[in-house]
Amino acid sequence: MATFRGILGFLWKLYVGIIFVIFALALYPFFLVLLTSERGKKVSFQLFVFWSWMMRLFCLYHVKKVESAELPEGPYIIIANHSSYLDIFFMYSILPKHPFLFLGKGEILNYPILKTYFKGLNIPVHRKDRAKAAQSFHQAKKAVRQGWSIVIFPEGGIPDDDNPKMIQFKGGAFRLAKALEIPIVPITFTNHYKLFSDPEMLLGPARPGISRVYIHPAIETNKIATLDLTELMDECFTIINRPILEEHPHLR
């Protein structure tokens, strides 16, 4: 039975991948033009929102905001646990009114079409190159001054084991929030790993269904200022982890 479910999951991943590629190719010419100017980047964000909604529609994913706190005026740092690629694609339609950029792994630049999408609007991070990492930090500061919020997955990637059990946070998102004196908005995805597991897990779980999302109250700048870096990381980890432990008590 497990093998049968695995085969069905693989076929579903294949279907989702096909839908993704169709929209990537169809929208590519529009992004190619829009991402050449700052004004075009704002329009391209709305195009990503449209793409996100189309992925949800064609792939039969419904998003349920179990908690949805009122967000402050941007910009701010958005942080979330990372258990699936759905975390990325759904973020646009979950927060469509708050333009943001992703600060993510530079390895994405190795893929020709994705390179245009990612580098044109988002900020690649090369963790093994300190000079390039510092450059990414300055790019993020510039983007915030231009009114963009920044999305960072502080785990640094999808955990290899016991997903959705979170792994230790890296400090970049929290240093950035402190340096820029802007709020942090924590978000939790509790079941994306069931809806679309890492594609490298060929027979891993994947199916249509309801995405469960928790948008937590923002951590304001006055509180961020009172916490040192470790305390801030622990505070955010606890907030994001709470719904995961509630829905998956075996991870406690």
C-alpha positions in Angstrom: 0.0 0.0 0.0 2.8 2.4 0.9 4.4 1.8 -2.6 1.1 2.4 -4.3 0.7 5.7 -2.4 4.2 6.6 -3.3 3.5 6.0 -7.0 0.4 8.2 -6.8 2.5 10.9 -5.1 5.1 10.7 -7.8 2.4 11.1 -10.5 1.0 14.1 -8.6 4.4 15.7 -8.4 4.7 15.2 -12.2 1.4 16.8 -12.8 2.2 19.8 -10.6 5.6 20.1 -12.3 3.9 20.2 -15.7 1.5 22.9 -14.6 4.5 24.9 -13.2 6.4 24.6 -16.4 3.4 25.6 -18.6 2.9 28.9 -16.6 6.7 29.5 -16.4 7.0 29.4 -20.2 3.8 31.3 -20.8 4.7 34.1 -18.4 8.4 34.2 -19.3 8.2 36.9 -22.0 6.2 39.2 -19.7 8.7 38.9 -16.8 11.6 39.3 -19.2 10.3 42.8 -20.1 8.9 43.8 -16.7 12.0 42.9 -14.7 14.2 45.4 -16.6 12.8 48.4 -14.6 12.0 49.2 -11.0 8.4 50.1 -11.9 8.1 46.9 -13.8 9.2 44.9 -10.7 6.2 46.1 -8.8 4.0 44.9 -11.7 5.8 41.6 -11.9 5.0 41.0 -8.2 1.3 41.0 -9.1 2.1 38.6 -12.0 3.6 36.3 -9.4 0.4 36.6 -7.3 -1.6 35.5 -10.4 0.8 32.6 -11.0 0.4 31.5 -7.4 -3.4 31.6 -7.7 -3.3 29.6 -10.9 -1.1 26.9 -9.3 -3.6 26.7 -6.5 -6.5 26.5 -8.9 -5.1 24.0 -11.3 -3.5 21.8 -8.7 -6.6 21.8 -6.4 -4.9 23.4 -3.4 -7.0 25.5 -1.0 -5.4 27.7 1.6 -6.9 27.9 5.1 -5.6 30.7 7.3 -6.0 29.0 10.7 -4.6 32.2 12.2 -4.4 35.5 10.4 -3.1 38.4 12.4 -3.5 41.9 11.1 -0.2 43.0 9.6 1.5 46.3 10.2 2.5 48.7 7.5 5.5 47.4 5.6 8.3 46.8 5.0 9.2 44.0 7.4 11.0 40.7 7.5 8.8 37.7 6.8 10.1 34.4 8.2 8.6 30.9 7.9 9.4 27.3 8.4 10.4 25.5 5.2 9.0 22.1 4.5 8.0 22.2 0.8 8.4 24.2 -2.3 4.7 25.1 -1.8 5.9 27.5 0.9 7.5 29.6 -1.8 4.7 29.5 -4.5 1.8 30.0 -2.0 3.4 33.0 -0.3 2.4 35.3 -3.1 -1.3 34.6 -2.9 -1.2 34.4 0.9 0.3 38.0 1.2 -0.8 39.5 -2.2 -1.1 43.1 -0.8 2.4 43.2 0.7 5.1 43.3 -2.0 8.1 41.2 -1.0 11.3 39.7 -2.3 12.8 36.4 -1.4 16.3 36.2 0.0 17.3 32.6 -1.0 20.0 30.2 -2.0 22.1 31.3 -5.0 22.1 27.7 -6.4 18.8 28.6 -8.1 20.8 30.7 -10.5 22.1 27.4 -12.1 18.7 26.9 -13.8 18.3 29.0 -16.9 14.6 29.9 -16.8 14.4 30.1 -13.0 17.5 32.4 -13.1 15.5 35.1 -14.8 12.6 34.8 -12.3 14.8 34.7 -9.2 17.6 37.1 -10.0 15.3 39.7 -11.6 13.1 40.1 -8.6 14.7 38.3 -5.7 18.1 38.3 -3.9 20.4 35.3 -4.2 22.7 34.4 -1.3 26.0 32.7 -1.8 26.7 31.4 1.7 30.1 30.0 0.9 31.4 33.4 -0.4 31.5 36.0 2.4 31.9 38.9 -0.1 28.9 37.9 -2.1 26.9 37.2 1.1 27.7 40.7 2.3 26.6 42.0 -1.1 23.3 40.2 -0.7 22.8 41.9 2.8 23.3 45.3 1.2 20.9 44.5 -1.6 18.3 43.6 1.0 18.8 46.9 2.8 18.4 48.7 -0.5 15.2 46.8 -1.3 13.7 47.6 2.1 14.5 51.3 1.6 12.5 51.0 -1.7 9.5 49.6 0.2 9.9 45.9 -0.3 9.5 43.4 2.5 12.0 40.5 2.6 11.0 36.8 2.9 13.6 34.5 4.5 13.4 30.8 5.5 15.7 30.9 8.5 16.2 27.1 8.6 18.2 27.6 5.4 16.5 24.8 3.5 14.0 22.0 3.7 14.9 19.6 6.7 16.2 16.2 5.6 14.6 14.3 8.4 11.4 14.2 10.5 9.7 16.9 8.3 8.0 19.1 9.5 10.2 19.1 12.6 12.2 22.4 12.4 15.9 22.7 12.5 18.0 25.4 14.1 17.6 28.9 12.7 20.4 30.8 11.0 20.9 34.3 12.1 20.7 36.3 8.9 17.0 37.3 9.0 17.3 38.5 12.6 20.5 40.5 12.1 18.7 42.2 9.1 15.6 43.0 11.2 17.8 44.5 13.9 20.0 46.5 11.5 17.0 47.9 9.6 14.8 48.4 12.6 11.8 46.8 11.0 9.2 44.3 12.4 9.3 40.5 11.9 6.2 38.6 10.7 6.4 34.9 11.6 4.4 32.4 9.4 3.9 28.7 10.0 3.0 26.1 7.3 2.0 22.9 9.1 1.2 20.4 6.4 2.9 21.4 3.1 5.2 18.4 3.4 2.2 16.1 3.0 0.8 18.1 0.0 4.1 18.2 -1.9 7.2 16.7 -0.4 10.8 17.4 -1.7 10.9 16.2 -5.4 14.1 14.4 -4.6 11.9 12.0 -2.6 10.5 10.4 -5.7 7.9 8.4 -3.8 7.4 10.9 -1.0 3.9 12.2 -0.2 2.1 14.5 -2.6 -1.6 15.2 -3.2 -4.2 17.9 -3.6 -5.7 19.2 -0.3 -6.0 22.1 2.1 -2.9 24.1 3.1 -2.9 25.1 6.7 -1.3 28.5 7.4 -0.7 30.5 10.5 0.1 34.2 10.1 1.3 35.3 13.6 1.2 38.8 15.0 4.2 40.8 14.0 7.1 41.2 16.5 7.5 45.0 16.6 10.7 46.9 16.5 10.6 48.0 20.1 10.5 44.4 21.3 13.2 43.4 18.8 15.5 46.1 20.2 15.1 44.7 23.7 16.2 41.2 22.7 19.7 40.1 21.8 20.2 38.0 18.7 19.9 34.6 20.4 16.8 35.6 22.4 15.1 36.9 19.2 15.9 33.7 17.3 14.5 31.6 20.1 11.4 33.8 20.4 10.6 33.4 16.7 11.4 29.7 16.7 9.0 29.1 19.5 6.2 31.1 17.8 6.6 29.3 14.5 7.0 25.9 16.1 3.9 26.1 18.3 1.3 25.2 15.6 3.6 22.4 14.3 3.8 20.8 17.8 0.1 21.2 18.3 -0.8 19.4 15.0 2.1 16.9 15.3 2.5 16.1 19.0 4.8 13.2 18.3 7.5 15.8 17.4 7.6 17.2 21.0 
